[in-house]
Structure formats: C-alpha cells, structure tokens
Amino acid sequence: MAAESTLPSPLPADRTFSSSRHSSEVLRYLNTLRTDALLCDITLVVDGKEIPAHKNILASCSDYFRAMFTRGMRECNQDTVEIKGVPYSGLENVVQYMYTSQITLNSETVQDVLTTANHLQISAVVQFCHEYLISIVDVDNCVDIGKIAQTFSLLDLRSVVDRFMLRRFSVLADQDDFQRLSIDELSALLESDDLCTCSEIEVFEAVVKWLEYDSSRQKHMSELMSRVRFPLMSPAELVDRVQTVDFMHSDVSCMRILQETFTYHVLPHRQPVMQSPRTQVRSTSSHLVIVGGEPSSRASETLIRSVKFLDTGGSSWREVTAMERPRSHKGVAVLGNFLYVAGGSCTSHLGRLTATNEVHRYDPQQDSWFQTASMLESRTDFHLAAIGNQLFAVAGRNDADKLATVERYNPYNDAWAYVASLEEPVVSHAVCVDRGYLYVSGGYNGSFQNTFQRYVHSWSESNPTHVGSRMV
C-alpha cells in the first residue's frame, strides 16, 4: 500500500506574488503580435491605409471602440472597419500609444494626434496634447494654438494663449499672424484689463492695422473702437496719431467716441465723475501707496515729497512722480481711480511747518499731478474721505486752532463748500465710510475723545467708544 503524503500542520498563511514587469511585458508582446499581424481580429482603414489591431486592446483604451465592439453595432462582426474623420498619422500614433503607453509629440504631429484622440475619446492622450501645446506657446504659433484650443474646447489652453497674447500684444501686432485673429478673439483681448504691457496708442494702431487688412472688416469698426480706451491717450497722441486716421473723423460712432475723449481731456477736474469702461486703467492689480510724510530720522527736518507704489501681488516698491511740495499729516483719498492729496503741513519760506489748503490729484495712467481747487480752510491732522463722487475734509487743525468744520468737494464744478460741522473741534481722529455714511471716531481736543459720530446730512452722536483714542 502506498504511503500517504502529508503536509505540515498548521499550514502557512496564503501569499500573493506579483510581477512589476508583467503589464509592460504583456503590452510588449501584444505589440509584437500587432506588428507581425498575428492573432489580429480587426483592421482599421484610414485613407486607404490599413492598421491591424486587436479589438480587446482598442476597446480597453477607447470609449469610441468600446461602444463600437460591445453594443451590437454592425462593426462587431466585421474584420475591417473604416475610420472617418481622423488622419492616418494621428491614428497610427494613437494605436501605437495603446500598445506601448507612450506617445511622442512634436509641432508637426500634435494636431493630428489631438484630432484622433478627441474623436476616439482617449482622454489621456488629449491631456498629453494639451500639456504639450501649453509648453510650446510662443509669438509664432500662439494664434494657431488658440484656434486649436477653440476647436477642441480646451479652456485651460485657451486661457494660457490669451494671457500670452496680452503680455506680448505689441510684438504679436507686428506679426503676420495677427491678421488671422477673428473678430471675437481680438475683441476679447481689447476688453481685458490685462492688456497692460503696451500703451493705448499702440493698441489703437494695432486695431487700425487689423481693420485695414481686409475691407470686409470695416463693419467691425464701431465694435472694436468702442473697446479702445482713448481717454488714456495723451492729447498729443489723439491729435497727431488718432485724428489723422480717415475713418476716425468720417464714421459717426468713431466721431462720437473722439468727442467724448476730447471732453474728458478738456475738463480734467471732472474726470473722476466721467468714468466709464474706456477710462479705466488697464490693470488687474491693486496697490498700496505711501505719500510724502516725515523722515524716520528726527535729526532731519526735511519733509518727504516722494510717492511709492507697492503692487499687492509683488514685494518691491516703485517710485512714481513726486508731489510738487513735500508735506506731512495730509488727507489722502481715492476718487474715480485718482489719488487726491489735500492739506497737510508744508515748510514755509521761513522754514516753519504751516498748514496748507492746497489739493493735488495724481493720475496713475499718465503718472502726473494736477492741482484742483483748494479747500476753503488750511488744515492738517485731518481726514479726507470719499463718498460717492465727492470728497469730505473732516476737522483737523490750522496754524491757529483746532477745527470742527467739514468741507465737501464736488469735482463736477471743482469747488469746495462747507457742510454741517462737528459738534466739537477734533484732530488726529479716525474716519471710515460705510454704505454712504461717514463715521468719525476718537481723536484729540485737549484730551483724548471717545465720541463716535455719523454724518448723513448732519452729524449725530452714536454709542461712544469705550476708551479715548487718537488715530494719526
């Protein structure tokens, strides 16, 4: 009788083994079978050229083929299928990817591959094409890549191309491809606040070049010119380089735009209340501003006239055109995207600090200062605030005494007028604006104040602050 075989007891736990090379080896051998035309059960035909393949590989990689071979379509039982709507080179590269998991892209093949991958619904290859196109965007191909992005609804790629065009607009405008931009593409660029790397006169001249390239484009003149920000140009540019273009003084809509622009320049004090999309500075950045002041060293008695800007998205300050006179303890406010600097302390001809009533306005587009009407009173250690389209100068002091008076500036007629005064004089107070109300808090009047007042058309005292406060 044969001896019975036995296994040790207890049995060891189950173990699972895997090969890291298995998947790649299977693909490699399947690709060898394909290239040798062995065990292939389908032949793809494009433009009369054949590509042998295996249905299971095609269906596992492509939603298009999965539907074709598994949902009872007539191709299920065919051994030859003609693929329409894709180029042969694109299909050849995509099938190669299915069997190798690799695909090589270059500027000559990427569009054919993208067309094929999009048609066959192979999202991984579409993404590869997307990433490749983003990596090669330059001045010579950005128009073509933009049109590819539009055709295949590649929104991220379209955004990358648009940002590139906006950054390199002046260079792009000198390229022949600029004339191939569609009206929608050009219009979108002109509308963008990010079109800020060239002057507005350069923008205008690029649009003129695009319009004059093809006479059929004249019907788009009004639409495009309405997106050029003429008020940002200097008067000299308007006279020498805009008015000299024939259609600017023959087309009714262009004439209307020019009239609006010249009115804007002729009445500079009204500019803050004449704001429109065409007057907005082309920038999406906000800035912190330092205006004048006193030096940090007490050894120096010289006031500061410099003005510095910090882009809130950056880390470095840049100087812009300085004020005419150095001053400290002034009021500063923004109205209509202009920076107003009012009052403050200046050095007199005798070398002493004295309060002033002068008001100046800074234009960030022209990097220039413009003197507006002076306040009715000289004041320093006060607060300047903007409500709607008007400025309010609140309290402070002059060279003789503290002030309770409040003035309101109307840029439409470039004039100041008194409004209701505070109940008591105050200096170094805090002011804020909320929903059309002007609030004054704290300050100093021989002692620290704990008042809290609100102005609509008159002043009313609200709940006092808990402690006396002084805000400089």
LUMFI-800468 format. One line per 2 residues: number of its first residue (from 1); for each residue z negated, y negated, x of C-alpha. Coordinates in steps of 0.5 Angstrom, whole numbers, plus 2048, in hexadecimal, padded with zeros to 3 digits. Layout:
BEGIN
NUM = Z/Y/X  ...
END
This chain:
BEGIN
1 = 800/800/800  802/7F9/803
3 = 7FD/7F4/805  7FC/7EE/800
5 = 7FD/7E8/803  7F7/7E3/802
7 = 7F7/7DB/803  7F0/7D8/806
9 = 7EC/7D5/800  7EB/7D0/7FF
11 = 7F2/7CD/7FF  7F3/7C7/803
13 = 7F5/7C1/7FF  7FC/7BF/7FD
15 = 800/7BB/802  806/7B7/801
17 = 80B/7B6/806  811/7B0/806
19 = 816/7AE/80B  817/7A7/80C
21 = 81F/7A9/80E  820/7AD/808
23 = 823/7A7/804  827/7A4/80A
25 = 82A/7AB/80B  82C/7AC/804
27 = 830/7A6/804  833/7A7/80B
29 = 835/7AE/809  838/7AB/802
31 = 83C/7A6/805  83F/7AB/80A
33 = 841/7AF/804  844/7A9/801
35 = 848/7A7/807  84A/7AE/807
37 = 84C/7AE/800  847/7B4/7FF
39 = 844/7B6/7F8  846/7AF/7F5
41 = 847/7AF/7EE  849/7A8/7ED
43 = 84F/7A4/7F0  84F/79C/7EF
45 = 855/799/7EF  856/791/7F0
47 = 85D/78E/7F1  860/795/7F2
49 = 85B/797/7F8  856/79D/7F7
51 = 84F/79D/7F9  84C/7A4/7F8
53 = 845/7A5/7F6  83F/7A9/7F2
55 = 83D/7A7/7EB  836/7A8/7EC
57 = 836/7A3/7F2  83A/79E/7EE
59 = 835/79F/7E8  82F/79E/7EC
61 = 831/798/7EF  834/794/7EA
63 = 833/793/7E3  83A/792/7E1
65 = 83C/799/7E4  835/79C/7E1
67 = 838/79A/7DA  83F/79C/7DB
69 = 83D/7A3/7DD  837/7A4/7D9
71 = 838/7A1/7D2  83E/7A5/7CF
73 = 844/7A1/7D2  84A/7A4/7D3
75 = 84A/7A3/7DA  844/7A8/7DA
77 = 849/7AE/7DA  84E/7AA/7DF
79 = 84F/7AB/7E6  853/7A5/7E7
81 = 850/79E/7E5  854/797/7E6
83 = 84F/792/7E7  852/78B/7E5
85 = 84F/784/7E6  84D/785/7EE
87 = 851/785/7F4  852/78B/7F8
89 = 84E/789/7FF  848/787/7FA
91 = 848/78E/7F7  849/791/7FE
93 = 843/78D/801  83E/78F/7FB
95 = 840/796/7FA  83E/796/802
97 = 837/793/800  836/798/7FB
99 = 836/79E/800  833/79A/806
101 = 82E/795/803  832/790/808
103 = 837/78B/807  83A/786/80C
105 = 83C/77F/809  840/779/80C
107 = 843/773/809  84A/777/808
109 = 846/77D/804  841/77A/801
111 = 844/777/7FA  848/77E/7F9
113 = 841/782/7FA  83E/77D/7F5
115 = 843/77D/7F0  843/785/7F1
117 = 83B/786/7F1  83B/781/7EB
119 = 840/785/7E7  83D/78C/7E8
121 = 836/789/7E7  833/78A/7EE
123 = 82D/785/7EE  82B/787/7F6
125 = 832/785/7F8  832/77F/7F4
127 = 82C/77D/7F7  82E/77E/7FE
129 = 835/77A/7FD  830/774/7FA
131 = 82C/774/800  832/774/805
133 = 835/76F/801  82F/76A/802
135 = 82E/76C/809  835/769/80B
137 = 836/763/806  839/75D/80A
139 = 83D/757/809  844/75B/80A
141 = 842/760/805  83D/75D/800
143 = 842/75B/7FB  845/763/7FB
145 = 83E/766/7FB  83C/761/7F5
147 = 841/764/7F1  840/76B/7F2
149 = 838/769/7F0  83B/766/7EA
151 = 840/76C/7E8  83A/771/7E9
153 = 835/76D/7E6  831/76E/7ED
155 = 82C/768/7EB  828/768/7F1
157 = 82E/768/7F6  831/762/7F1
159 = 82A/75E/7F3  82B/75F/7FA
161 = 832/75D/7FA  830/757/7F6
163 = 82B/755/7FB  82F/756/801
165 = 834/751/7FE  82F/74C/7FC
167 = 82D/74C/803  834/74C/806
169 = 837/748/801  83A/742/806
171 = 83D/748/80A  840/74C/804
173 = 843/746/801  848/746/808
175 = 84A/74D/807  850/74F/803
177 = 84C/754/7FF  848/74E/7FC
179 = 84E/74D/7F7  84D/754/7F5
181 = 847/753/7F2  847/753/7EA
183 = 845/74D/7E6  83F/751/7E4
185 = 83D/752/7EB  83E/74B/7ED
187 = 83A/748/7E7  834/74D/7E8
189 = 834/74A/7F0  834/743/7EE
191 = 82F/744/7E9  82A/746/7EE
193 = 824/742/7F1  825/747/7F7
195 = 82C/743/7F9  828/73F/7FD
197 = 82B/740/804  830/73B/804
199 = 831/734/801  833/733/7FA
201 = 839/72F/7FC  83B/736/800
203 = 83A/73A/7F9  83F/735/7F5
205 = 844/735/7FB  844/73D/7FA
207 = 845/73D/7F3  84B/738/7F3
209 = 84E/73D/7F8  84D/743/7F3
211 = 850/73F/7ED  856/73C/7F1
213 = 858/743/7F4  85B/745/7ED
215 = 85D/740/7E8  85B/745/7E2
217 = 853/744/7E5  853/73D/7E2
219 = 851/73F/7DB  84A/741/7DF
221 = 849/73A/7E2  844/737/7DD
223 = 840/73D/7DD  840/73D/7E5
225 = 83F/736/7E6  839/736/7E1
227 = 835/73A/7E6  836/736/7EC
229 = 830/731/7ED  834/72B/7EE
231 = 82D/727/7EE  82B/72A/7F4
233 = 831/727/7F8  831/720/7FB
235 = 834/71A/7F8  839/71A/7FE
237 = 83B/721/7FD  83C/720/7F6
239 = 841/71A/7F7  844/71D/7FE
241 = 845/724/7FC  844/726/7F5
243 = 848/720/7F1  84E/721/7F6
245 = 84F/728/7F2  854/726/7ED
247 = 851/72A/7E7  84A/727/7E8
249 = 84D/721/7E5  852/724/7E0
251 = 84E/729/7DD  84A/727/7D7
253 = 844/72C/7D9  844/72A/7E0
255 = 844/723/7DF  83E/723/7DA
257 = 83A/727/7E0  83C/722/7E5
259 = 83A/71C/7E0  833/720/7DF
261 = 833/720/7E7  834/719/7E9
263 = 82F/717/7E3  82A/71C/7E7
265 = 82B/718/7ED  82B/711/7EB
267 = 825/712/7E7  820/715/7ED
269 = 81A/713/7E9  81C/717/7E3
271 = 81E/71D/7E7  817/721/7E5
273 = 819/721/7DE  820/722/7DE
275 = 81F/729/7E1  824/72F/7DF
277 = 826/735/7E2  82B/731/7E6
279 = 826/72D/7E9  821/733/7EB
281 = 821/734/7F3  824/73B/7F5
283 = 81D/73E/7F7  819/744/7F4
285 = 813/743/7F9  80D/73E/7F7
287 = 80A/73A/7FD  803/737/7FF
289 = 803/730/801  7FF/72C/806
291 = 800/725/805  7FD/720/80A
293 = 7F5/71F/80B  7F0/71E/810
295 = 7F1/722/817  7EC/727/818
297 = 7E9/723/81F  7E4/71E/81D
299 = 7E6/71B/824  7ED/719/821
301 = 7ED/713/81B  7F5/714/81A
303 = 7F6/717/813  7FC/71C/812
305 = 803/71B/80F  806/722/810
307 = 807/726/80B  807/72E/80C
309 = 80A/734/807  808/73B/807
311 = 80C/740/803  807/744/800
313 = 80B/74A/802  80B/748/809
315 = 806/747/80F  809/741/812
317 = 808/739/810  80E/735/811
319 = 80E/72D/811  813/729/80D
321 = 814/722/80D  80D/71E/80D
323 = 80B/719/809  80C/711/80B
325 = 805/710/80B  7FF/714/80D
327 = 7FA/715/808  7F4/719/806
329 = 7F0/71A/800  7F6/719/7FC
331 = 7F8/71C/7F5  7FE/722/7F5
333 = 801/725/7EF  808/728/7EE
335 = 80C/726/7E8  813/729/7E7
337 = 813/72C/7ED  812/726/7F1
339 = 80C/725/7F5  808/71E/7F4
341 = 803/71B/7F8  7FF/715/7F6
343 = 7FA/710/7F8  7F5/712/7FD
345 = 7F2/70F/804  7F7/70C/809
347 = 7F6/708/80F  7F7/700/80E
349 = 7FA/6FC/813  7F2/6FA/815
351 = 7F1/701/817  7ED/703/811
353 = 7ED/708/80C  7EF/705/805
355 = 7F1/708/7FE  7F9/707/7FC
357 = 7FC/708/7F6  803/70A/7F8
359 = 806/710/7F6  80C/714/7F9
361 = 810/71A/7F7  812/720/7FB
363 = 819/723/7F9  819/72A/7FD
365 = 820/72B/7FC  822/725/800
367 = 81C/725/804  81B/71E/803
369 = 816/719/800  817/714/7FA
371 = 812/70E/7F8  810/70E/7F1
373 = 80D/708/7ED  806/707/7F0
375 = 7FF/708/7EC  7FC/702/7E8
377 = 7F6/703/7ED  7F5/705/7F4
379 = 7F1/70C/7F4  7EE/711/7F9
381 = 7EA/717/7F8  7ED/718/7F1
383 = 7F1/71E/7EE  7F8/71E/7EC
385 = 7FB/723/7E6  801/724/7E3
387 = 801/726/7DB  808/727/7D8
389 = 80D/722/7DB  807/71D/7DD
391 = 802/71C/7E3  7FB/71A/7E2
393 = 7F7/716/7E7  7F0/717/7E6
395 = 7EA/713/7E8  7E8/712/7F0
397 = 7E6/70C/7F3  7EA/706/7F6
399 = 7E7/702/7FC  7E2/6FE/7F8
401 = 7DF/703/7F3  7E0/70A/7EF
403 = 7E5/70A/7EA  7E5/70D/7E3
405 = 7EC/70B/7E1  7F1/710/7E0
407 = 7F9/70F/7E0  7FF/712/7DD
409 = 805/712/7E1  80C/713/7DD
411 = 812/715/7E1  817/713/7DC
413 = 815/70C/7DD  812/70C/7E4
415 = 80C/709/7E1  804/70A/7E1
417 = 800/708/7DB  7F8/708/7DA
419 = 7F6/70E/7D5  7EE/70F/7D3
421 = 7E9/70E/7D9  7E4/713/7DA
423 = 7DD/711/7D8  7DB/710/7DF
425 = 7DE/70F/7E6  7DE/715/7EA
427 = 7E1/717/7F1  7E3/71E/7F4
429 = 7E3/721/7ED  7E7/728/7EB
431 = 7EC/728/7E6  7F0/72D/7E3
433 = 7F6/72E/7DE  7F6/733/7D8
435 = 7FA/733/7D2  7FC/72C/7D2
437 = 7F4/72A/7D3  7F2/726/7D9
439 = 7EB/728/7DB  7E6/724/7E0
441 = 7E0/728/7E3  7DB/725/7E8
443 = 7DC/720/7ED  7D7/71B/7F0
445 = 7D5/714/7EE  7CF/712/7F2
447 = 7CC/719/7F0  7D0/720/7EF
449 = 7D2/721/7E8  7D2/727/7E3
451 = 7D7/724/7DE  7DD/727/7DB
453 = 7E2/723/7D7  7E8/725/7D4
455 = 7EE/720/7D2  7F3/720/7CD
457 = 7F4/719/7CB  7ED/717/7CC
459 = 7E7/71A/7D0  7E2/71F/7CD
461 = 7DC/722/7D1  7DC/72A/7D1
463 = 7D6/72E/7D3  7D3/72C/7DA
465 = 7D4/730/7E0  7CD/733/7E2
467 = 7CD/72F/7E8  7CF/729/7EB
469 = 7D6/72A/7EF  7DA/726/7F3
471 = 7E1/728/7F5  7E6/725/7FA
END
